[in-house]
Amino acid sequence: MQNLEQLLRQGVEWDLEGLVREANARLPRYLPEMGSRRVRNAVTPRLVRHYAGLGMLDEPIRKGRRALYTPRHLLQLLVLRRLMAEGHAASALGDLVRQKNDQELLALLEGGATLAPNPALGYLSELRERYSYSYMVPPTESSPSPPEREEIWHRLEIAPGFEVHVREDFRPPRTRSEMEALLEEVRRRLKGLAPRRSSSRTSRR
């Protein structure tokens, strides 16, 4: 299998099915071991169209009625899947890979570069650190116990069967990108409930 730099120099082209085959053949090399199971699923033509529709990939090259894809499209797709496997939400990534040149994409894919700080991603990280630290680090005998503070929660019924509990010291999103990142996380968590609901119904029959 040719490496990506060779493909970029040769300027080969594929139809959508060819791009999907190339991506799935190369993905196992680049996905992190502990990456999201959902992101590990095979790339499909529908997924490629979805990313393109969101403006996350370059538009395909049009030759008559044919839509063709280049090694740059393949590189963009692999970088997207790697970043999402590392926990970056699609809504927070936006058109990031379209703004990178080929060498920058290769560096991201091979782990030789990291993303610049993203306010939306930083917002989620801040929330996780702020509200999980006290539960992750047990008190030691030498450290004084902090004074107990009553936690006040607000219960919001969003829809029948769906409630949101918000702690009083929660910092709401201040920007559109922070809101999109938070909603993407909620969507991901809700989607993760679907298999458990269906399996529980099956076990009761």
C-alpha positions in Angstrom: 0.0 0.0 0.0 1.4 3.4 -1.0 2.0 5.9 1.7 0.0 9.2 1.7 2.8 11.4 0.6 3.2 9.2 -2.5 -0.5 9.4 -3.3 -0.4 13.2 -2.9 2.5 13.5 -5.4 0.8 11.2 -7.9 -2.5 13.1 -7.8 -4.7 9.9 -8.1 -8.5 10.2 -8.1 -11.3 7.9 -6.9 -15.0 7.8 -7.0 -16.8 7.9 -3.7 -16.7 4.1 -3.3 -12.9 4.1 -4.0 -12.4 6.9 -1.4 -14.3 4.9 1.2 -12.2 1.7 0.5 -9.0 3.6 0.8 -10.1 5.3 4.1 -11.2 2.0 5.7 -8.0 0.3 4.7 -5.9 2.9 6.4 -7.9 3.9 9.4 -6.7 1.1 11.8 -3.2 2.5 11.6 -4.2 6.0 12.8 -7.0 5.5 15.3 -5.9 5.7 19.0 -6.2 2.4 20.9 -8.7 3.9 23.4 -10.6 5.9 20.8 -14.4 6.2 20.6 -16.0 2.9 19.5 -18.5 4.7 17.4 -15.7 6.5 15.5 -14.0 3.1 14.9 -17.0 2.0 12.8 -16.3 1.8 9.1 -16.5 4.9 6.9 -19.5 4.8 4.6 -20.4 6.9 1.5 -23.3 8.4 3.5 -20.8 9.5 6.2 -18.6 11.2 3.6 -21.6 13.0 2.1 -22.6 14.1 5.6 -19.1 15.6 6.4 -19.1 17.3 3.0 -22.5 18.7 3.6 -21.4 20.2 7.0 -18.4 21.8 5.2 -15.9 19.6 7.0 -14.4 18.3 3.7 -13.4 19.9 0.5 -16.0 19.7 -2.2 -15.4 16.8 -4.7 -14.0 17.5 -8.1 -16.8 17.5 -10.7 -16.1 16.0 -14.1 -19.4 16.0 -15.9 -21.8 14.1 -13.7 -19.0 12.3 -11.9 -17.8 13.4 -8.4 -14.1 12.5 -7.9 -12.0 12.6 -4.7 -8.2 13.1 -4.4 -5.6 12.1 -1.8 -6.3 15.4 0.0 -9.9 14.3 0.6 -8.6 11.0 2.0 -6.2 12.9 4.2 -8.9 15.2 5.5 -11.2 12.2 6.2 -8.5 10.3 8.1 -7.6 13.4 10.2 -11.3 14.0 11.0 -11.7 10.4 12.2 -8.6 10.5 14.3 -9.5 13.8 16.0 -13.1 12.5 16.7 -11.7 9.3 18.1 -9.6 11.4 20.5 -12.8 13.0 21.8 -13.2 16.1 19.6 -16.8 16.8 18.7 -17.7 17.2 15.1 -19.5 20.5 15.8 -16.3 21.9 17.4 -14.0 20.8 14.6 -16.1 22.6 11.9 -14.0 23.4 8.8 -10.7 22.9 10.6 -9.2 20.4 8.1 -10.2 22.5 5.1 -8.1 25.3 6.5 -5.0 23.1 6.8 -2.5 22.5 4.0 -1.5 18.9 3.1 1.7 19.0 5.2 -0.2 20.2 8.3 -2.8 17.5 7.8 0.0 14.9 7.6 1.5 16.2 10.8 -1.9 16.0 12.6 -2.4 12.5 11.3 1.0 11.2 12.3 0.8 12.8 15.8 3.6 15.3 15.0 1.3 18.3 15.7 -1.6 19.2 18.0 -4.6 21.4 17.6 -4.4 25.0 18.7 -6.6 25.7 21.7 -10.3 25.6 20.8 -12.7 27.6 23.0 -15.5 25.1 22.6 -13.3 22.1 23.4 -11.7 24.0 26.3 -15.2 24.7 27.7 -16.0 21.0 28.0 -12.6 20.2 29.5 -13.1 23.0 32.0 -16.5 21.5 33.0 -15.1 18.0 33.4 -12.2 19.2 35.5 -14.3 21.5 37.7 -17.0 19.0 38.5 -15.2 15.7 38.6 -12.0 16.6 40.5 -13.5 16.3 44.0 -14.9 12.9 43.2 -11.6 11.6 41.6 -9.2 12.6 44.4 -10.1 11.0 47.8 -9.0 13.0 50.9 -5.9 11.7 52.7 -5.3 11.6 56.5 -2.8 14.5 56.3 -5.1 16.8 54.4 -7.8 18.6 56.3 -11.4 17.8 55.2 -13.0 20.8 53.4 -16.1 22.1 55.0 -19.2 20.5 53.6 -21.2 22.6 51.3 -24.8 22.0 50.4 -25.3 21.4 46.7 -28.3 23.0 45.1 -29.6 21.4 41.9 -32.2 22.7 39.5 -34.4 20.2 37.8 -35.5 21.1 34.2 -38.0 18.9 32.4 -37.2 19.2 28.8 -39.6 16.7 27.4 -41.7 13.8 28.8 -39.2 11.3 30.2 -36.2 13.6 29.7 -34.9 15.8 32.6 -31.8 17.8 33.0 -30.3 18.4 36.4 -28.2 21.6 36.7 -26.0 22.3 39.7 -26.2 25.9 40.9 -22.5 26.6 40.3 -22.7 25.4 36.7 -21.2 27.8 34.1 -23.5 28.0 31.1 -22.0 28.3 27.7 -21.2 31.9 26.7 -20.7 31.4 23.0 -22.4 29.6 20.1 -19.4 27.2 19.7 -19.5 26.3 23.4 -23.3 25.7 23.2 -22.8 23.5 20.1 -20.1 21.5 21.9 -22.3 21.0 24.9 -25.3 19.9 22.7 -23.1 17.5 20.8 -22.0 15.9 24.0 -25.6 15.5 25.1 -26.5 14.0 21.7 -23.6 11.6 22.0 -24.7 10.5 25.5 -28.3 10.0 24.5 -27.4 8.0 21.5 -25.4 5.7 23.7 -28.5 4.9 25.7 -30.3 3.4 22.7 -28.7 -0.1 22.7 -29.3 -0.5 26.4 -33.0 0.4 26.1 -33.6 -2.1 23.3 -31.7 -4.8 25.1 -33.7 -4.3 28.3 -36.9 -4.6 26.4 -35.7 -7.8 24.8 -34.8 -9.3 28.2 -38.3 -8.6 29.6 -40.0 -10.6 26.9 
